[in-house]
Amino acid sequence: MPRDLDRPRRLHRTDWMALLSGILFIVLGILILTRSIKDPLVLLPLVVTGLGFSGLVAIIARVFRGK
């Protein structure tokens, strides 16, 4: 089936909040599974700081995009 070449290509914008949050949870999961983090109380500040950083990057990206 041939592709329709007359139609303009749509590009997706990167959702920085979702991308960085996903990376954060993957890294924290790896650290928990490898027992690099032994104290569960360390996770709360890491999660809050990581999500705050993700939100900040998402806000800055939106400002530069102009929307």
C-alpha positions in Angstrom: 0.0 0.0 0.0 1.6 3.3 -1.1 1.9 6.1 1.4 0.0 9.3 0.8 2.9 11.8 0.1 0.6 14.8 -0.4 -0.4 14.9 3.2 1.9 17.1 5.4 3.7 15.2 8.1 2.6 15.8 11.7 5.3 16.0 14.3 4.7 15.2 18.0 6.0 17.5 20.6 8.0 16.0 23.4 6.1 15.7 26.7 9.1 16.5 29.0 7.2 15.9 32.2 6.2 12.4 31.2 9.6 11.5 29.7 11.6 12.7 32.8 9.1 11.2 35.3 9.3 7.9 33.5 13.1 7.9 33.6 13.0 8.9 37.3 10.8 5.9 38.2 12.9 3.5 36.1 16.1 4.7 37.8 14.6 4.5 41.2 13.3 1.0 40.5 16.7 -0.1 39.4 18.2 1.4 42.5 15.7 -0.5 44.7 16.2 -3.8 42.9 20.0 -3.6 43.2 19.6 -2.6 46.8 21.6 0.6 46.4 19.0 2.4 48.4 18.6 0.6 51.7 16.6 3.2 53.6 13.0 3.7 52.2 12.8 7.2 53.7 15.4 8.3 51.2 12.9 7.7 48.3 10.5 10.4 49.3 12.9 13.3 48.9 14.3 11.8 45.7 10.8 11.4 44.2 9.7 14.9 45.2 13.0 16.5 43.9 12.8 14.5 40.6 9.2 15.4 39.9 9.9 19.0 40.8 12.8 19.0 38.3 10.6 17.4 35.7 7.9 20.0 36.2 10.4 22.8 35.9 11.8 21.5 32.7 8.3 21.0 31.3 7.4 24.7 32.2 10.6 26.0 30.6 10.0 23.9 27.5 6.5 25.3 27.2 7.7 28.9 27.6 10.3 28.4 24.8 7.6 26.8 22.6 5.3 29.7 23.0 2.2 27.7 23.9 
